[in-house]
Amino acid sequence: MRYQFLTETYATERIKVGSVWSEFRDEDLPFRPRDGDPRGRSVHEQMVHQCVSEDLWFKNMLGIDVGAPPLPAQETRLEFIKRYVEDSGKRLAALQAKDEVWWEGETKFFDVPRARAWVVVRRVAHTSHHRGQLMAMLRMLGCDLHSNYGPTADTGGLMANHAPTIYAYGSIEQLLGEGEKAKLPGAGGKAVTERPG
């Protein structure tokens, strides 16, 4: 199927979101980039936004309704992860069942007509944007970072130095089982930026 790459991309996005959320602790949820400045969402507000926003995009723009409330009954880190994983799993199954006519068909992206494939690409970009904000917040909190796309300073530094990609969890099942995250080797004295010093 021509659009299988998009369903495969969405499948990886699910675990990336859950993995980044798993790096926080419940006591981190009120943290925001700048104390007292509500313009920068807190960790909690970011999780709420991801769940609500993705639910609305899929329902209103793609016609995919998972038939569940977008937010967990208890808004803890683990419950957000469970709610998101369950709902995004249903969305993934729905996307996998769509044919090329559906993907190429037109829908409304807010007020602009777009192909559904285009909307899914934008959804993935939107999710990635917010995940990046959360990764920056993890750094502000002094946390280590597993890979999200490729190496990080904590997985070995730069790709140019052949640093490995190390994901926190290898599967959704491991993520939900709250098992031990993959070990991080650190940079081992190698540069972690192209402009060190």
C-alpha positions as CSV (number, residue, x, y, z in Angstrom):
1,M,0.0,0.0,0.0
2,R,1.4,3.4,-1.0
3,Y,0.8,5.0,2.4
4,Q,2.1,2.2,4.6
5,F,5.1,4.4,5.4
6,L,2.7,6.9,7.1
7,T,1.1,4.1,9.3
8,E,4.6,2.9,10.1
9,T,5.7,6.4,11.1
10,Y,2.6,6.9,13.3
11,A,3.3,3.5,14.9
12,T,6.8,4.7,15.9
13,E,5.4,8.1,17.1
14,R,3.2,6.2,19.6
15,I,6.2,4.7,21.4
16,K,8.3,7.9,21.2
17,V,5.5,9.9,22.9
18,G,5.1,7.3,25.7
19,S,8.9,6.9,26.1
20,V,9.4,10.7,26.6
21,W,6.5,10.9,29.0
22,S,8.0,8.0,31.0
23,E,11.2,10.0,31.6
24,F,9.2,12.4,33.9
25,R,8.1,11.7,37.5
26,D,4.7,12.7,38.8
27,E,6.2,15.5,40.8
28,D,7.6,17.0,37.5
29,L,4.1,17.5,36.0
30,P,3.7,21.1,37.3
31,F,7.1,22.1,35.9
32,R,7.0,24.7,33.1
33,P,9.9,26.2,31.1
34,R,9.8,29.5,33.1
35,D,8.3,29.7,36.5
36,G,5.2,31.8,36.7
37,D,4.9,32.2,32.9
38,P,1.8,30.4,31.7
39,R,2.7,31.0,28.0
40,G,5.0,27.9,28.3
41,R,2.9,24.8,28.9
42,S,3.7,22.7,32.0
43,V,4.6,19.1,31.5
44,H,1.0,18.3,32.6
45,E,-0.5,20.8,30.2
46,Q,1.7,19.3,27.4
47,M,0.3,15.8,28.1
48,V,-3.3,17.1,28.2
49,H,-2.7,19.0,24.9
50,Q,-1.3,15.9,23.1
51,C,-4.2,13.8,24.1
52,V,-6.9,16.4,23.4
53,S,-5.3,17.7,20.2
54,E,-4.7,14.3,18.6
55,D,-8.3,13.2,19.5
56,L,-9.7,16.3,17.8
57,W,-7.5,16.1,14.7
58,F,-8.4,12.5,14.2
59,K,-12.2,13.0,14.8
60,N,-12.7,16.2,12.9
61,M,-10.1,16.0,10.1
62,L,-9.8,12.3,9.5
63,G,-13.2,10.9,10.7
64,I,-11.6,8.5,13.1
65,D,-13.2,8.4,16.5
66,V,-11.8,5.9,19.1
67,G,-14.9,6.2,21.2
68,A,-13.1,7.1,24.4
69,P,-12.5,10.2,26.4
70,P,-9.2,11.7,25.4
71,L,-8.0,12.2,29.0
72,P,-7.5,9.6,31.8
73,A,-9.7,9.7,34.8
74,Q,-6.6,10.2,37.0
75,E,-4.1,12.6,35.4
76,T,-0.9,10.9,36.6
77,R,2.1,10.3,34.3
78,L,1.4,6.5,34.0
79,E,-2.3,7.0,33.4
80,F,-1.6,9.6,30.6
81,I,0.7,7.0,29.0
82,K,-1.9,4.2,29.2
83,R,-4.6,6.5,27.8
84,Y,-2.5,7.7,25.0
85,V,-1.2,4.3,24.1
86,E,-4.7,2.7,24.1
87,D,-6.2,5.5,22.0
88,S,-3.3,5.8,19.5
89,G,-3.4,2.0,19.1
90,K,-7.0,2.3,17.9
91,R,-6.1,5.1,15.6
92,L,-3.2,3.1,14.2
93,A,-5.5,0.2,13.5
94,A,-8.0,2.5,11.7
95,L,-5.3,4.1,9.6
96,Q,-3.9,0.6,8.6
97,A,-7.4,-0.3,7.3
98,K,-7.7,2.7,5.0
99,D,-7.2,2.3,1.2
100,E,-5.4,4.7,-1.1
101,V,-8.6,6.4,-2.1
102,W,-9.2,7.4,1.5
103,W,-5.6,8.7,2.0
104,E,-5.8,10.8,-1.2
105,G,-9.3,12.1,-0.5
106,E,-9.8,15.6,0.6
107,T,-10.7,16.8,4.1
108,K,-10.6,20.2,5.9
109,F,-7.4,21.1,7.7
110,F,-9.0,23.8,9.8
111,D,-10.4,25.9,7.0
112,V,-8.1,24.7,4.2
113,P,-8.9,21.7,1.9
114,R,-6.0,19.1,2.1
115,A,-5.5,15.4,1.3
116,R,-5.8,13.1,4.4
117,A,-2.2,12.0,3.8
118,W,-1.1,15.6,4.2
119,V,-3.0,16.0,7.4
120,V,-1.4,12.8,8.9
121,V,2.1,14.2,8.0
122,R,1.2,17.4,9.8
123,R,-0.1,15.5,12.8
124,V,3.2,13.7,13.1
125,A,5.1,17.0,12.8
126,H,2.8,18.6,15.5
127,T,3.4,15.7,17.9
128,S,7.2,15.8,17.2
129,H,7.2,19.5,18.0
130,H,5.6,19.1,21.4
131,R,7.8,16.1,22.2
132,G,10.8,18.2,21.5
133,Q,9.6,20.8,23.9
134,L,9.2,18.1,26.6
135,M,12.8,16.8,25.9
136,A,14.1,20.3,26.4
137,M,12.2,20.4,29.7
138,L,13.8,17.1,30.7
139,R,17.2,18.7,30.2
140,M,16.1,21.7,32.4
141,L,15.2,19.2,35.1
142,G,18.6,17.6,34.8
143,C,17.4,14.3,33.4
144,D,19.2,12.0,31.0
145,L,17.7,11.4,27.6
146,H,17.3,8.3,25.6
147,S,17.2,8.4,21.8
148,N,14.1,9.8,20.1
149,Y,15.3,9.6,16.5
150,G,19.0,9.1,16.9
151,P,21.8,9.5,19.4
152,T,21.7,11.9,22.3
153,A,24.5,13.2,24.6
154,D,23.5,10.4,26.9
155,T,23.6,7.6,24.3
156,G,27.1,8.5,23.2
157,G,27.1,11.9,21.7
158,L,27.2,12.7,18.0
159,M,26.2,10.5,15.1
160,A,29.4,11.6,13.4
161,N,31.3,9.8,16.2
162,H,29.1,6.7,15.6
163,A,27.2,7.1,18.8
164,P,24.4,4.5,19.1
165,T,20.7,5.0,19.1
166,I,19.3,3.7,22.4
167,Y,15.5,3.8,22.9
168,A,14.2,3.7,26.5
169,Y,11.9,0.8,25.6
170,G,11.8,-1.6,22.7
171,S,8.1,-2.0,22.6
172,I,4.8,-0.6,23.8
173,E,4.5,-3.7,26.1
174,Q,7.8,-2.9,27.8
175,L,6.8,0.7,28.2
176,L,3.4,-0.2,29.8
177,G,5.1,-2.8,32.0
178,E,7.2,0.0,33.4
179,G,10.2,-2.2,33.1
180,E,13.8,-1.1,33.3
181,K,14.8,1.4,30.8
182,A,17.7,0.7,28.5
183,K,21.1,1.6,30.1
184,L,22.7,4.8,28.9
185,P,26.5,4.9,28.4
186,G,27.0,8.7,28.3
187,A,29.3,10.3,25.8
188,G,32.4,8.7,27.1
189,G,34.4,12.0,26.8
190,K,33.4,12.6,23.2
191,A,31.9,15.8,22.0
192,V,28.1,16.1,22.3
193,T,27.7,19.1,20.1
194,E,29.3,20.2,16.8
195,R,30.5,23.4,18.5
196,P,32.0,22.3,21.9
197,G,33.3,25.0,24.2
